[in-house]
Amino acid sequence: MSICYFPLSKLPQTGTTIFTIMSAKAKAYGAVNLSQGFPDFDPDERLIEALMRALRGSHHQYAPMAGNILLREKLCEKYHRLWGLQLHPENEITITAGGTQALFTAIQAIVKPGDEVILLAPCYDSYAPAVQLAGGTCVYYNMLPPDFDISWEQLSRLVNEKTRLIIFNSPHNPTASILKKHDIEQLIGLLERHSNLLLLSDEVYEHIVFDEEGHQSFLRYEPLFQRSMVVSSFGKTYHTTGWKVGYCIAPETLTTEFRKVHQYNVFSVNSLAQQAFAEILDYPELYDDLSAFYKQKRNKFYELFGRTRFKFLPCKGTYFQLADYGDISEMADIDFCDHLVRNYGVAAIPVSVFYHNAPESLRLIRFCFAKKDETLAEAANRLQGL
């Protein structure tokens, strides 16, 4: 019997994501899972009730390719309320199967073979494979601890006639840093100097910001919005990562290109969940209060983990916290995370996996604090013996 081999992989350097690996290890070793970014508590009861109404209603067939029109209209109302933005529900919002699908689709729609895409590392691990599958070349700008600030002079030097796209993420996973007003001003200036440059803004943690300046959404600034695809996630906002519903907001010309790919990628998204989210958007306090909710979680994490030997970096947004373990071990971060899950029963994520070329001296791991207080307390108790 002959065996068929695939001689050429389109992603030869890509393996299983670290999130899958660490969650599997957490399960195998009975560890407290602070690695993968998902809450271990339930969503608001009103959202569950809305889903049940949708289940008993007439929302069992394909949703429109662009998404439930009521949901898109409600999103228009939301962003007009937040930023005064006048969006058109028919041609500027597309509902997607989560934020990752929106990011992948946006990159496939924009990037052509030979294009260069600038990634600000450390960065979410789906960006680079999507660029490679589109035939593009990744160009990396390394942000460094403790603040992970951007040197705009250095970043500008990476932009040339081949640069098609820059991908931004704020609030930022994994560093928990945020873009500031100064960064927005510098970016607008960069766009003025490069007329063909486009932006992809990953804003899935848009409502989890602890800094007084607030979230610097690309939707707030007309020069940015006209050149951007902006991605967000209902899963992050409403504690429903397993529902896998997100969306992409972009001007009509970019939305047209986005939907050319989207219609052959997933075509349409879960009808029941879309209807439920359309109803829950009538309660803006659920996203208005999210920063305060997670700030309490972050502070509880500090209180509990303050008894460990970790040193914590600034956390300006998201539900992630970076911890420096340099005073505990000289292990590489991948080995240290394996040590934690096997011997102390706590799963975390090594930060080096978010870099293309990580600094050799890096001794950072990422914890997720989107957990019940008792979950955080159990993890902290296990790690006090380090």
N, C-alpha and C positions, 0 to 999 in steps of 0.2 A: 504493500500500500504506500503510495507516495504521500509525502508531507509537504504542505504548502508553507513556505517561509516568506516573510515580508522583508525583503532586503534593505528597504529604506524606510526609516521612521521619519515622520514629519516633525516629531518632537523628540529627538534622540536623547536629550539631556533631561527630559521630564519624567519624573516618577510619580508615585502617589503623594498627594499633598500632605504636608506636615499635620494639618488639622485632622485628617482621617487617621493618620498614624498614631497621634497622641491620644485621640479619643478611644481608639482601639486598645491602646496600652492601658488607659485609665480603666476600661472595662475589664481587661484581663487581670489587672492587679488590684481591683476593688478600690481604686484611687478616687479622691475627690477631683472632679474634672474642672479645673480652672483654665483649661487650654482653649478649646474651641469656643468661639464667641456666641453663646446662646444663653438666655435666661433659664433658670430652673424653676420659675414661678409662672402662674397662669396669666393670660391677658385679662383685661377688664371684662367684667361679666356682661356689660352692654354689647361688647363685640361678639361674644359667644351667642347671646340672644339674637343678634342680627344675623349671624350665620345660620342659626336654627330657622329663622323666618325665611331665609333664602332657600334652605333645604326643603321647606314645606311649600315653597312658591314655585315659580315657573322659570327657574334658572339652572336648568339641567343640560342645556345644549351649548354649542359653541357660542362664546361671546364674540362680538365683532373683532376683527383682526387688530384694530387699534385700541380696543378695550371698551368696557362698559361706558356708554356715553354719560350716564349719571355720575359715575366715578370721575370721569375726566372733567365734567362741569364742576364738581365739588372741589377738585384740585385747583381749578382756575380760581374759584372763590378763596381757597386757602391762600394761594400765593399773592392774590390781590390784597388780602387782609394783612399778610406778613410784609410784603415788599412793595405794594402798590403796582404790581406787574399785571398788565393786561394780556392774558394768554388766550389763545383760541383753542377750544376743546377739540375741534375737528382736526386741526393740522399742526398742533404744537405739543401734544402730549400723547405718549404711547405707553400702554400698560404692558409690563413684561413679567416673565416668570422669575422674579427675583432680581436683585441688583446685579449679580454676576452675569446673568444672561443679557441684561441691558448693556453692561460694559463690553462684553464680547461682541454683541451685535453692532454697537457703535464703532468699535475698532474695525470690524470687517467692512462696515459701510464707508469708512473714511480712508483707511490705509491701503495703499497699492504696493506691489513689488517695487523695491528700490527706495521707498519712502523711509525716512528716519523718524522714530518716535522717542521723545525724551521721557524717561521715567525717573521720578525722584525717589531714590532708594533711602531707607528700606520701604518696600511697597507691597501691597496685596499681591499674592502670588499668581493671580489669574491674568494680570496685565501682560506680562512678557510672552506667555504662550499664545495669547490671542494675537499679538503683534506678529509673532513668527508665522502663525498659520495664515495671516494675511499677506505674507511675503515681505513684511517690513523688517527694519533693523532697529533694535533697541539701543539707545544711547543713554547711559546712566549718569545721573548727578547724585553723588552721595551726600546725604544729610547726616550730621554727626551729633552724638550726644555731647552735653546733656540736653540742649535745647532744640536741636534739629532745625536750626534756622536755615534759610536760603540766602546764599550770597548771590544776589542778582547779577553782579558783574560776572561771576564765574558761570552762572547758568546761561547768561546771554551769549557767552562765547561758544556754547554748544549749538546754537541755532544757526543754520545755514540754508542754502537754497533747497536742500533735500528734506529739511525738517517739515513734516506734515502736521504733527500733532504733539502736544505736551499733555500728559495726564497728571492731574492734581487730585489730591484727596485731603479734604479738611471737613470736619475733624479727622485726624490722621490715624490710621491703623498701620503699624502697631504702636507708634510713638506717643499717641495721645496729645500731639501738638496741634496747633491751629494756624491758619493763615490770618495775618493781621492786616489792618487797613494799609499799612505801608507796603505789604506784599501786593495788595490789589493795585495800588498806584504804580508800582514797578511793572506789574504784568500788563496793565493798560499801555504803558509806554513801550513795552516790548512788542505788543500787537501793532502799535502805530508804525514800528520800524519794519515789520514783516507782514505784508498784506495777505499772504497765502497761508499763514499759520492758523491752525484750529486748536481747540481745547476740548478735553474731556474732563469733566469735574465730577468726581465720585463724592457725593454728599450724603451717603447713607446714614451718617451719624449727625445729621443737621440739627437735631433737637437735643443733642447731648453736649452742651458747651458750658464750661464753668468760668470762662473768662468774661470780664465786664464788657469787653468790646463786642461780645456776641459772635454769631456765625456770619462770616463774610461769604455769603452765597454768591455764586456767579450770576444768579438771577437778580441780584440787587443792582447790578451795574450794566447798563445798556451796551457799552463797548465789549464787555465780556459775553453777555448773553447772545449777541448777534454772531459770535464765533464759537459757541459752545454747545455741547451736548451735556446736560446735567442729569445725573442719575441719583435716584433715592430709593428707599426701601420701606415698605409697610412693616416688614418683619422686624426691623430694628426699632421702629417707632412704637409699635403696638405689642412687642414681646411675642411675635408669632413667626419666628424664623422658618419654621417648618411649613408654613403656608406658601412660601416662595412666591410672593407678589411684590414687584417693584414697578418703577416707571422711569421713562426718559423724557425730559423736557428739552425742546430745542426749537429754534426758528423753523419756519415751514420748509425752507430749502434743505436743511439738514434732516428734518423729520422725514421728508420724502425719501432721502437716501437710506435712513435708518429703517424705514418700513419695508424697503425693497429686500433687505436681509431678514428682518423680523418675520415676514410672512412665510418664509421658507425655513425658518429656524424653529419656531414653536407655533407659528400662526396665531394662536390665541391662548389666553390664560384662564385659569380656573374661574368659572362663572360664579360659583357660590361665594368664594372669597371676595371677588370684586364687588359684588352687591353688598356684602357685609361691610367692607371698607367704605363704600359710598355712604352708608348710613352712619358709621362711626365718625366720619368727618364733620358731622353736625355737633360734635363735642370737642371744640378746639382746646379745651382745658387739658385734654389728654396729651397733646403735644406741647402745649404751653408750659405745663408743669413737669415735663420730662427731665429737664436739666436739674431741677431741684431734687427730684426723686433720685436720680443717679448720683448727684453730689452727696446725698446722705449715704448712699451705698459706698461711694469712694471713701468718705470719711470713716465709715464703719470698718472698711478694709484697713485703713491706716491705724485705727485704734487697735484692731485685733492683731495685725501683722507687725505692729510696732514692737512687739516682744520678740520678734525674730531678728536675725543678723543682716537682713536685706537692707539695702539703701534704695530709696525710691526716688525716681526722677519726676519732674513736674508732669502733672496730668491736667491738661487744659480742656479736654473733651474726650468723647467716646466712653465705653465702659471697660477700657483696658488700662492696666497699670504696668509700667516697666520697672523692673527691679534689678539693681546691680548686686551681683553675688561675689564680687571680687574679694571681699573679706572672708568669704566662706570657702572658696575653692578656686584652683587654677585650671579646672577642667574646661574644655571647650563647651560652649553652651548646649550643643546637641547631646553631648555626653552627660552634662549636668542635669538636663531635663530627664534623660533616661534614668539617671541615679535617683532623682526625686520620685519619679513614679514607681520605680521598683522598690526602693528602700524606705520611702517616707509616705507613700500613698497619696501624692499630690501631683497632678498633671499640669504642666505649663508649656509654653511655646518658646523655643529658642529664637532669638531675634536675628541671628545670622542668616536664617533661611529667607528672610525678606530682602536681603542684599544680593547683588550679582557678585560683587567682590567685597566681602565684609572685612572691616578692619580686624587685624589679627588680635588686637588687645581687647576686643569686644567681650564683655562678661555681663550680658543682659539677657533676661528672660521676660516674657509677657504673661501676666495673669489677667483673667477676666473676672471682674467683680459684679457682673450682672447675675447675682446669685442671692438666695435667701440668706439671712443673717446667720442661721444655724449652719449652712453650708460653709460660709466663710470662716466661722468660728472653728469648725472641725478641721478645715485645712490649716488654719493658723496653729492650732494645737499640735497637729502632726509635725509642723515645721519648726517648732520651738527647740527640738532636739538637734537641729543642725549646728 
